[in-house]
Amino acid sequence: MEKMKKAIIEEKNRKVLTRKEMIWQRYKKHKLGMMGGIITLILIVISIFAPFFSPYDYKSPEYNHAYMPPQKIHFFDENGKFHLRPFVYEQKMGMDPKTWQRIFEEDTSKRYPVYFIKRSWEYELMGFIKTDIHLFGAEKPGSIYVIGTDSIGRDILSRIIFGSRISIIIAACGALLSALVGSLIGGISGYFSGKVDLFIQRIIEMFQLFPQIPLMMALSAAIPATWPPIMVFVGVVVVLSLIQWTYLAREVRAMVLSYRDQDFVRAGKAIGCGDMYIIAKHIIPNCISHIIVVITITIPRLILAESTLSFLGLGIQPPMVSWGVLLSDASKIQIIGQYPWVLFPGVVIIITILALNFFGDGVRDAFDPHSA
């Protein structure tokens, strides 16, 4: 009897997890997904507060520092003495006697300490807070180019940080727009079926018949060169969403086909709800978890697509900066051979795409454990 009472008490005290809690529990077990989520969160925070994390203004050139290699941050001086505060040496420009190329050498007689939370150039944080505080910087007139400079002396690290804004926003907006269009068209296709479904599926197949890169290039080439940067931004978002909406449309169609004969849909029809109302208010919300998963998997594809277009000169154009625009500086093999640090934006793209793919896999397995 006592055992039965204990069992009843334990059953009453047992916590019943909600669906959100179960999804979170499953996601936490996905180690790569957690790692990808943390890196993704860090990238989002850096892109939002880009001016704070950037030691230099990404638009300001320093012609005397053109193609300066990455600087070393030191804790030990030339005599082997340890310094608690890190420092950099002054970079002295010279000429290589063999190749006659310009080189930079450290002048160990001049040290400049590196400060965290340092005042430098002015900016508006989030568009309305005027400040000049940055995460780190070197004491003037010293410089701190962690991953070097480009052809006109602009800090590559600062340009990568600012470029993350454009690349991530374009990918996110493109994924959301493709999700909106794909969900609507896929919902209509699955709900009405018959001739409507047949017609929409043939259109989707026409889009998918074309190779993606040539189709993106053709659509991007249609963007007028005279458009202002913001219109080019919108144009690239539209081009990328036109490429990706077909995949989600087919996914949503398959789910709608399984929902269209459910009791809640019949109940909606019985009380006189319109077809579009049923699709938008009843069927699509039941597909939302699947749509979220597809969006998280689509974003890294769009980052890669935007970088490809901008690298080829068909996407974002200067003075706007994206990761693809930065990679266009490495379009010549001679430049890569002499100044390999111009490839750092490519490394950032690879890390970001891997992180987002891991994050997407974790989200997919959390929402649908049977997919693992």
Secondary structure, DSSP 8 states (H G I E B T S, - for coil): -HHHHHHHHHHHHS----HHHHHHHHHHH-HHHHHHHHHHHHHHHHHHTHHHH-SS-TT---GGGTT------EEE-TT--EEEEEEEEEEEEEE-TTT--EEEEEEEEEEEEEEEEEEEEEEEETTTEEEEEEEEEE-TT----TT-B-TTS-BHHHHHHHHHHHHHHHHHHHHHHHHHHHHHHHHHHHHH-HHHHHHHHHHHHHHHHS-HHHHHHHHHHTS-TTS-HHHHHHHHHHHHHHHHHHHHHHHHHHHHHHHTTSHHHHHHHHTT--HHHHIIIIIHHHTHHHHHHHHHHHHHHHHHHHHHHHHTTSS--TTS--HHHHHGGG-SHHHHHH-GGGGHHHHHHHHHHHHHHHHHHHHHHHH-GGG-
